[in-house]
């Protein structure tokens, strides 16, 4: 279990996303102190995306189910690799699966209450 006092928790996502609302409600309901980073407002940087991809892989981080990704031309969806995915995510942060919960020593991508409970106690 991470030392939550040493490394603050940050949840990354988009304010209007329903899954984000569920995750934030879950955290709030358990009194978890966290910072919220809205990448529609604050953006996201390449080094952070590279770090995340190094931890969880681009396949986990890419939101293939979202309308932004699905709206891409088929040719843009072929031959994806980490570098191409980073470019897509920098241009359209909506392509990042939400939420990304940064616990300091690891990431949780997506919202699953049982995984949040296991990680946060």
Chimera marker file (.cmm) of the C-alpha trace (Angstrom):
<marker_set name="trace">
<marker id="1" x="0.000" y="0.000" z="0.000" r="1" g="1" b="0" radius="0.5"/>
<marker id="2" x="1.399" y="3.414" z="-0.932" r="1" g="1" b="0" radius="0.5"/>
<marker id="3" x="2.393" y="5.929" z="1.715" r="1" g="1" b="0" radius="0.5"/>
<marker id="4" x="-0.368" y="8.393" z="0.885" r="1" g="1" b="0" radius="0.5"/>
<marker id="5" x="1.024" y="11.076" z="3.173" r="1" g="1" b="0" radius="0.5"/>
<marker id="6" x="4.317" y="11.149" z="1.264" r="1" g="1" b="0" radius="0.5"/>
<marker id="7" x="2.875" y="11.281" z="-2.232" r="1" g="1" b="0" radius="0.5"/>
<marker id="8" x="-0.432" y="13.004" z="-2.832" r="1" g="1" b="0" radius="0.5"/>
<marker id="9" x="-2.950" y="11.241" z="-5.006" r="1" g="1" b="0" radius="0.5"/>
<marker id="10" x="-3.866" y="12.855" z="-8.309" r="1" g="1" b="0" radius="0.5"/>
<marker id="11" x="-6.790" y="11.831" z="-10.448" r="1" g="1" b="0" radius="0.5"/>
<marker id="12" x="-6.498" y="12.753" z="-14.124" r="1" g="1" b="0" radius="0.5"/>
<marker id="13" x="-9.394" y="13.037" z="-16.500" r="1" g="1" b="0" radius="0.5"/>
<marker id="14" x="-12.142" y="15.271" z="-17.806" r="1" g="1" b="0" radius="0.5"/>
<marker id="15" x="-14.663" y="16.952" z="-15.521" r="1" g="1" b="0" radius="0.5"/>
<marker id="16" x="-17.782" y="16.090" z="-17.543" r="1" g="1" b="0" radius="0.5"/>
<marker id="17" x="-16.964" y="12.374" z="-17.954" r="1" g="1" b="0" radius="0.5"/>
<marker id="18" x="-19.480" y="10.067" z="-16.222" r="1" g="1" b="0" radius="0.5"/>
<marker id="19" x="-16.778" y="7.588" z="-15.202" r="1" g="1" b="0" radius="0.5"/>
<marker id="20" x="-14.768" y="10.432" z="-13.693" r="1" g="1" b="0" radius="0.5"/>
<marker id="21" x="-17.818" y="11.533" z="-11.722" r="1" g="1" b="0" radius="0.5"/>
<marker id="22" x="-18.231" y="7.997" z="-10.331" r="1" g="1" b="0" radius="0.5"/>
<marker id="23" x="-14.555" y="7.791" z="-9.356" r="1" g="1" b="0" radius="0.5"/>
<marker id="24" x="-14.538" y="11.221" z="-7.698" r="1" g="1" b="0" radius="0.5"/>
<marker id="25" x="-17.773" y="10.409" z="-5.841" r="1" g="1" b="0" radius="0.5"/>
<marker id="26" x="-16.184" y="7.163" z="-4.633" r="1" g="1" b="0" radius="0.5"/>
<marker id="27" x="-13.041" y="8.997" z="-3.431" r="1" g="1" b="0" radius="0.5"/>
<marker id="28" x="-15.052" y="11.804" z="-1.809" r="1" g="1" b="0" radius="0.5"/>
<marker id="29" x="-17.343" y="9.312" z="-0.063" r="1" g="1" b="0" radius="0.5"/>
<marker id="30" x="-14.329" y="7.701" z="1.589" r="1" g="1" b="0" radius="0.5"/>
<marker id="31" x="-12.627" y="10.940" z="2.553" r="1" g="1" b="0" radius="0.5"/>
<marker id="32" x="-9.663" y="10.365" z="0.239" r="1" g="1" b="0" radius="0.5"/>
<marker id="33" x="-7.637" y="13.539" z="-0.256" r="1" g="1" b="0" radius="0.5"/>
<marker id="34" x="-6.675" y="14.010" z="-3.897" r="1" g="1" b="0" radius="0.5"/>
<marker id="35" x="-5.909" y="16.606" z="-6.530" r="1" g="1" b="0" radius="0.5"/>
<marker id="36" x="-7.920" y="16.673" z="-9.763" r="1" g="1" b="0" radius="0.5"/>
<marker id="37" x="-6.119" y="17.362" z="-13.042" r="1" g="1" b="0" radius="0.5"/>
<marker id="38" x="-8.541" y="18.110" z="-15.880" r="1" g="1" b="0" radius="0.5"/>
<marker id="39" x="-6.593" y="17.642" z="-19.071" r="1" g="1" b="0" radius="0.5"/>
<marker id="40" x="-9.243" y="19.447" z="-21.100" r="1" g="1" b="0" radius="0.5"/>
<marker id="41" x="-8.358" y="22.556" z="-19.078" r="1" g="1" b="0" radius="0.5"/>
<marker id="42" x="-4.742" y="21.983" z="-17.988" r="1" g="1" b="0" radius="0.5"/>
<marker id="43" x="-3.506" y="19.789" z="-20.832" r="1" g="1" b="0" radius="0.5"/>
<marker id="44" x="-1.151" y="16.858" z="-20.520" r="1" g="1" b="0" radius="0.5"/>
<marker id="45" x="2.547" y="16.713" z="-21.333" r="1" g="1" b="0" radius="0.5"/>
<marker id="46" x="4.645" y="14.234" z="-23.282" r="1" g="1" b="0" radius="0.5"/>
<marker id="47" x="6.907" y="13.225" z="-20.355" r="1" g="1" b="0" radius="0.5"/>
<marker id="48" x="3.890" y="12.271" z="-18.242" r="1" g="1" b="0" radius="0.5"/>
<marker id="49" x="2.346" y="10.246" z="-21.081" r="1" g="1" b="0" radius="0.5"/>
<marker id="50" x="5.690" y="8.526" z="-21.670" r="1" g="1" b="0" radius="0.5"/>
<marker id="51" x="5.930" y="7.689" z="-17.958" r="1" g="1" b="0" radius="0.5"/>
<marker id="52" x="2.391" y="6.300" z="-17.884" r="1" g="1" b="0" radius="0.5"/>
<marker id="53" x="2.948" y="4.231" z="-21.008" r="1" g="1" b="0" radius="0.5"/>
<marker id="54" x="6.135" y="2.902" z="-19.443" r="1" g="1" b="0" radius="0.5"/>
<marker id="55" x="4.119" y="1.820" z="-16.407" r="1" g="1" b="0" radius="0.5"/>
<marker id="56" x="0.895" y="0.456" z="-17.922" r="1" g="1" b="0" radius="0.5"/>
<marker id="57" x="1.445" y="0.299" z="-21.693" r="1" g="1" b="0" radius="0.5"/>
<marker id="58" x="-0.201" y="2.374" z="-24.386" r="1" g="1" b="0" radius="0.5"/>
<marker id="59" x="-2.785" y="-0.329" z="-25.015" r="1" g="1" b="0" radius="0.5"/>
<marker id="60" x="-4.195" y="0.171" z="-21.496" r="1" g="1" b="0" radius="0.5"/>
<marker id="61" x="-4.031" y="3.960" z="-21.661" r="1" g="1" b="0" radius="0.5"/>
<marker id="62" x="-5.690" y="4.434" z="-25.066" r="1" g="1" b="0" radius="0.5"/>
<marker id="63" x="-9.445" y="5.017" z="-24.866" r="1" g="1" b="0" radius="0.5"/>
<marker id="64" x="-10.515" y="3.043" z="-27.935" r="1" g="1" b="0" radius="0.5"/>
<marker id="65" x="-14.170" y="3.057" z="-26.820" r="1" g="1" b="0" radius="0.5"/>
<marker id="66" x="-14.506" y="6.836" z="-26.822" r="1" g="1" b="0" radius="0.5"/>
<marker id="67" x="-16.081" y="8.819" z="-29.618" r="1" g="1" b="0" radius="0.5"/>
<marker id="68" x="-12.870" y="10.765" z="-30.291" r="1" g="1" b="0" radius="0.5"/>
<marker id="69" x="-10.911" y="7.619" z="-31.155" r="1" g="1" b="0" radius="0.5"/>
<marker id="70" x="-13.789" y="6.012" z="-33.041" r="1" g="1" b="0" radius="0.5"/>
<marker id="71" x="-14.142" y="9.168" z="-35.170" r="1" g="1" b="0" radius="0.5"/>
<marker id="72" x="-10.579" y="8.816" z="-36.468" r="1" g="1" b="0" radius="0.5"/>
<marker id="73" x="-10.227" y="7.643" z="-40.050" r="1" g="1" b="0" radius="0.5"/>
<marker id="74" x="-9.527" y="3.906" z="-40.208" r="1" g="1" b="0" radius="0.5"/>
<marker id="75" x="-6.064" y="4.579" z="-41.639" r="1" g="1" b="0" radius="0.5"/>
<marker id="76" x="-5.130" y="6.550" z="-38.489" r="1" g="1" b="0" radius="0.5"/>
<marker id="77" x="-6.024" y="3.537" z="-36.329" r="1" g="1" b="0" radius="0.5"/>
<marker id="78" x="-3.662" y="1.179" z="-38.143" r="1" g="1" b="0" radius="0.5"/>
<marker id="79" x="-0.088" y="0.488" z="-37.075" r="1" g="1" b="0" radius="0.5"/>
<marker id="80" x="-0.413" y="2.139" z="-33.703" r="1" g="1" b="0" radius="0.5"/>
<marker id="81" x="2.623" y="2.204" z="-31.459" r="1" g="1" b="0" radius="0.5"/>
<marker id="82" x="3.594" y="4.190" z="-28.376" r="1" g="1" b="0" radius="0.5"/>
<marker id="83" x="4.901" y="7.177" z="-30.348" r="1" g="1" b="0" radius="0.5"/>
<marker id="84" x="1.808" y="7.485" z="-32.549" r="1" g="1" b="0" radius="0.5"/>
<marker id="85" x="-0.513" y="7.048" z="-29.572" r="1" g="1" b="0" radius="0.5"/>
<marker id="86" x="1.313" y="9.774" z="-27.623" r="1" g="1" b="0" radius="0.5"/>
<marker id="87" x="0.816" y="12.111" z="-30.594" r="1" g="1" b="0" radius="0.5"/>
<marker id="88" x="-2.899" y="11.301" z="-30.691" r="1" g="1" b="0" radius="0.5"/>
<marker id="89" x="-3.260" y="11.820" z="-26.935" r="1" g="1" b="0" radius="0.5"/>
<marker id="90" x="-1.394" y="15.128" z="-26.975" r="1" g="1" b="0" radius="0.5"/>
<marker id="91" x="-3.634" y="16.379" z="-29.788" r="1" g="1" b="0" radius="0.5"/>
<marker id="92" x="-6.830" y="14.975" z="-28.251" r="1" g="1" b="0" radius="0.5"/>
<marker id="93" x="-6.578" y="14.232" z="-24.507" r="1" g="1" b="0" radius="0.5"/>
<marker id="94" x="-10.037" y="12.623" z="-24.722" r="1" g="1" b="0" radius="0.5"/>
<marker id="95" x="-8.216" y="9.622" z="-26.159" r="1" g="1" b="0" radius="0.5"/>
<marker id="96" x="-6.703" y="8.929" z="-22.737" r="1" g="1" b="0" radius="0.5"/>
<marker id="97" x="-8.742" y="6.363" z="-20.811" r="1" g="1" b="0" radius="0.5"/>
<marker id="98" x="-10.311" y="7.868" z="-17.723" r="1" g="1" b="0" radius="0.5"/>
<marker id="99" x="-9.671" y="8.183" z="-14.935" r="1" g="1" b="0" radius="0.5"/>
<marker id="100" x="-5.961" y="7.779" z="-14.392" r="1" g="1" b="0" radius="0.5"/>
<marker id="101" x="-5.401" y="7.609" z="-10.647" r="1" g="1" b="0" radius="0.5"/>
<marker id="102" x="-1.770" y="8.328" z="-9.780" r="1" g="1" b="0" radius="0.5"/>
<marker id="103" x="-0.972" y="6.872" z="-6.361" r="1" g="1" b="0" radius="0.5"/>
<marker id="104" x="2.651" y="7.941" z="-6.522" r="1" g="1" b="0" radius="0.5"/>
<marker id="105" x="4.080" y="4.440" z="-6.804" r="1" g="1" b="0" radius="0.5"/>
<marker id="106" x="1.585" y="3.077" z="-9.335" r="1" g="1" b="0" radius="0.5"/>
<marker id="107" x="-1.326" y="3.953" z="-11.584" r="1" g="1" b="0" radius="0.5"/>
<marker id="108" x="-4.891" y="2.718" z="-11.742" r="1" g="1" b="0" radius="0.5"/>
<marker id="109" x="-6.439" y="3.258" z="-15.175" r="1" g="1" b="0" radius="0.5"/>
<marker id="110" x="-10.224" y="3.231" z="-15.424" r="1" g="1" b="0" radius="0.5"/>
<marker id="111" x="-12.583" y="3.056" z="-12.478" r="1" g="1" b="0" radius="0.5"/>
<marker id="112" x="-13.242" y="-0.227" z="-10.734" r="1" g="1" b="0" radius="0.5"/>
<marker id="113" x="-14.434" y="0.222" z="-7.141" r="1" g="1" b="0" radius="0.5"/>
<marker id="114" x="-12.875" y="-3.062" z="-5.994" r="1" g="1" b="0" radius="0.5"/>
<marker id="115" x="-9.439" y="-2.040" z="-7.307" r="1" g="1" b="0" radius="0.5"/>
<marker id="116" x="-9.752" y="1.398" z="-5.711" r="1" g="1" b="0" radius="0.5"/>
<marker id="117" x="-10.738" y="-0.216" z="-2.405" r="1" g="1" b="0" radius="0.5"/>
<marker id="118" x="-7.793" y="-2.634" z="-2.553" r="1" g="1" b="0" radius="0.5"/>
<marker id="119" x="-5.346" y="0.163" z="-3.339" r="1" g="1" b="0" radius="0.5"/>
<marker id="120" x="-6.681" y="2.731" z="-0.891" r="1" g="1" b="0" radius="0.5"/>
<marker id="121" x="-7.902" y="0.563" z="1.959" r="1" g="1" b="0" radius="0.5"/>
<link id1="1" id2="2" r="1" g="1" b="0" radius="0.2"/>
<link id1="2" id2="3" r="1" g="1" b="0" radius="0.2"/>
<link id1="3" id2="4" r="1" g="1" b="0" radius="0.2"/>
<link id1="4" id2="5" r="1" g="1" b="0" radius="0.2"/>
<link id1="5" id2="6" r="1" g="1" b="0" radius="0.2"/>
<link id1="6" id2="7" r="1" g="1" b="0" radius="0.2"/>
<link id1="7" id2="8" r="1" g="1" b="0" radius="0.2"/>
<link id1="8" id2="9" r="1" g="1" b="0" radius="0.2"/>
<link id1="9" id2="10" r="1" g="1" b="0" radius="0.2"/>
<link id1="10" id2="11" r="1" g="1" b="0" radius="0.2"/>
<link id1="11" id2="12" r="1" g="1" b="0" radius="0.2"/>
<link id1="12" id2="13" r="1" g="1" b="0" radius="0.2"/>
<link id1="13" id2="14" r="1" g="1" b="0" radius="0.2"/>
<link id1="14" id2="15" r="1" g="1" b="0" radius="0.2"/>
<link id1="15" id2="16" r="1" g="1" b="0" radius="0.2"/>
<link id1="16" id2="17" r="1" g="1" b="0" radius="0.2"/>
<link id1="17" id2="18" r="1" g="1" b="0" radius="0.2"/>
<link id1="18" id2="19" r="1" g="1" b="0" radius="0.2"/>
<link id1="19" id2="20" r="1" g="1" b="0" radius="0.2"/>
<link id1="20" id2="21" r="1" g="1" b="0" radius="0.2"/>
<link id1="21" id2="22" r="1" g="1" b="0" radius="0.2"/>
<link id1="22" id2="23" r="1" g="1" b="0" radius="0.2"/>
<link id1="23" id2="24" r="1" g="1" b="0" radius="0.2"/>
<link id1="24" id2="25" r="1" g="1" b="0" radius="0.2"/>
<link id1="25" id2="26" r="1" g="1" b="0" radius="0.2"/>
<link id1="26" id2="27" r="1" g="1" b="0" radius="0.2"/>
<link id1="27" id2="28" r="1" g="1" b="0" radius="0.2"/>
<link id1="28" id2="29" r="1" g="1" b="0" radius="0.2"/>
<link id1="29" id2="30" r="1" g="1" b="0" radius="0.2"/>
<link id1="30" id2="31" r="1" g="1" b="0" radius="0.2"/>
<link id1="31" id2="32" r="1" g="1" b="0" radius="0.2"/>
<link id1="32" id2="33" r="1" g="1" b="0" radius="0.2"/>
<link id1="33" id2="34" r="1" g="1" b="0" radius="0.2"/>
<link id1="34" id2="35" r="1" g="1" b="0" radius="0.2"/>
<link id1="35" id2="36" r="1" g="1" b="0" radius="0.2"/>
<link id1="36" id2="37" r="1" g="1" b="0" radius="0.2"/>
<link id1="37" id2="38" r="1" g="1" b="0" radius="0.2"/>
<link id1="38" id2="39" r="1" g="1" b="0" radius="0.2"/>
<link id1="39" id2="40" r="1" g="1" b="0" radius="0.2"/>
<link id1="40" id2="41" r="1" g="1" b="0" radius="0.2"/>
<link id1="41" id2="42" r="1" g="1" b="0" radius="0.2"/>
<link id1="42" id2="43" r="1" g="1" b="0" radius="0.2"/>
<link id1="43" id2="44" r="1" g="1" b="0" radius="0.2"/>
<link id1="44" id2="45" r="1" g="1" b="0" radius="0.2"/>
<link id1="45" id2="46" r="1" g="1" b="0" radius="0.2"/>
<link id1="46" id2="47" r="1" g="1" b="0" radius="0.2"/>
<link id1="47" id2="48" r="1" g="1" b="0" radius="0.2"/>
<link id1="48" id2="49" r="1" g="1" b="0" radius="0.2"/>
<link id1="49" id2="50" r="1" g="1" b="0" radius="0.2"/>
<link id1="50" id2="51" r="1" g="1" b="0" radius="0.2"/>
<link id1="51" id2="52" r="1" g="1" b="0" radius="0.2"/>
<link id1="52" id2="53" r="1" g="1" b="0" radius="0.2"/>
<link id1="53" id2="54" r="1" g="1" b="0" radius="0.2"/>
<link id1="54" id2="55" r="1" g="1" b="0" radius="0.2"/>
<link id1="55" id2="56" r="1" g="1" b="0" radius="0.2"/>
<link id1="56" id2="57" r="1" g="1" b="0" radius="0.2"/>
<link id1="57" id2="58" r="1" g="1" b="0" radius="0.2"/>
<link id1="58" id2="59" r="1" g="1" b="0" radius="0.2"/>
<link id1="59" id2="60" r="1" g="1" b="0" radius="0.2"/>
<link id1="60" id2="61" r="1" g="1" b="0" radius="0.2"/>
<link id1="61" id2="62" r="1" g="1" b="0" radius="0.2"/>
<link id1="62" id2="63" r="1" g="1" b="0" radius="0.2"/>
<link id1="63" id2="64" r="1" g="1" b="0" radius="0.2"/>
<link id1="64" id2="65" r="1" g="1" b="0" radius="0.2"/>
<link id1="65" id2="66" r="1" g="1" b="0" radius="0.2"/>
<link id1="66" id2="67" r="1" g="1" b="0" radius="0.2"/>
<link id1="67" id2="68" r="1" g="1" b="0" radius="0.2"/>
<link id1="68" id2="69" r="1" g="1" b="0" radius="0.2"/>
<link id1="69" id2="70" r="1" g="1" b="0" radius="0.2"/>
<link id1="70" id2="71" r="1" g="1" b="0" radius="0.2"/>
<link id1="71" id2="72" r="1" g="1" b="0" radius="0.2"/>
<link id1="72" id2="73" r="1" g="1" b="0" radius="0.2"/>
<link id1="73" id2="74" r="1" g="1" b="0" radius="0.2"/>
<link id1="74" id2="75" r="1" g="1" b="0" radius="0.2"/>
<link id1="75" id2="76" r="1" g="1" b="0" radius="0.2"/>
<link id1="76" id2="77" r="1" g="1" b="0" radius="0.2"/>
<link id1="77" id2="78" r="1" g="1" b="0" radius="0.2"/>
<link id1="78" id2="79" r="1" g="1" b="0" radius="0.2"/>
<link id1="79" id2="80" r="1" g="1" b="0" radius="0.2"/>
<link id1="80" id2="81" r="1" g="1" b="0" radius="0.2"/>
<link id1="81" id2="82" r="1" g="1" b="0" radius="0.2"/>
<link id1="82" id2="83" r="1" g="1" b="0" radius="0.2"/>
<link id1="83" id2="84" r="1" g="1" b="0" radius="0.2"/>
<link id1="84" id2="85" r="1" g="1" b="0" radius="0.2"/>
<link id1="85" id2="86" r="1" g="1" b="0" radius="0.2"/>
<link id1="86" id2="87" r="1" g="1" b="0" radius="0.2"/>
<link id1="87" id2="88" r="1" g="1" b="0" radius="0.2"/>
<link id1="88" id2="89" r="1" g="1" b="0" radius="0.2"/>
<link id1="89" id2="90" r="1" g="1" b="0" radius="0.2"/>
<link id1="90" id2="91" r="1" g="1" b="0" radius="0.2"/>
<link id1="91" id2="92" r="1" g="1" b="0" radius="0.2"/>
<link id1="92" id2="93" r="1" g="1" b="0" radius="0.2"/>
<link id1="93" id2="94" r="1" g="1" b="0" radius="0.2"/>
<link id1="94" id2="95" r="1" g="1" b="0" radius="0.2"/>
<link id1="95" id2="96" r="1" g="1" b="0" radius="0.2"/>
<link id1="96" id2="97" r="1" g="1" b="0" radius="0.2"/>
<link id1="97" id2="98" r="1" g="1" b="0" radius="0.2"/>
<link id1="98" id2="99" r="1" g="1" b="0" radius="0.2"/>
<link id1="99" id2="100" r="1" g="1" b="0" radius="0.2"/>
<link id1="100" id2="101" r="1" g="1" b="0" radius="0.2"/>
<link id1="101" id2="102" r="1" g="1" b="0" radius="0.2"/>
<link id1="102" id2="103" r="1" g="1" b="0" radius="0.2"/>
<link id1="103" id2="104" r="1" g="1" b="0" radius="0.2"/>
<link id1="104" id2="105" r="1" g="1" b="0" radius="0.2"/>
<link id1="105" id2="106" r="1" g="1" b="0" radius="0.2"/>
<link id1="106" id2="107" r="1" g="1" b="0" radius="0.2"/>
<link id1="107" id2="108" r="1" g="1" b="0" radius="0.2"/>
<link id1="108" id2="109" r="1" g="1" b="0" radius="0.2"/>
<link id1="109" id2="110" r="1" g="1" b="0" radius="0.2"/>
<link id1="110" id2="111" r="1" g="1" b="0" radius="0.2"/>
<link id1="111" id2="112" r="1" g="1" b="0" radius="0.2"/>
<link id1="112" id2="113" r="1" g="1" b="0" radius="0.2"/>
<link id1="113" id2="114" r="1" g="1" b="0" radius="0.2"/>
<link id1="114" id2="115" r="1" g="1" b="0" radius="0.2"/>
<link id1="115" id2="116" r="1" g="1" b="0" radius="0.2"/>
<link id1="116" id2="117" r="1" g="1" b="0" radius="0.2"/>
<link id1="117" id2="118" r="1" g="1" b="0" radius="0.2"/>
<link id1="118" id2="119" r="1" g="1" b="0" radius="0.2"/>
<link id1="119" id2="120" r="1" g="1" b="0" radius="0.2"/>
<link id1="120" id2="121" r="1" g="1" b="0" radius="0.2"/>
</marker_set>
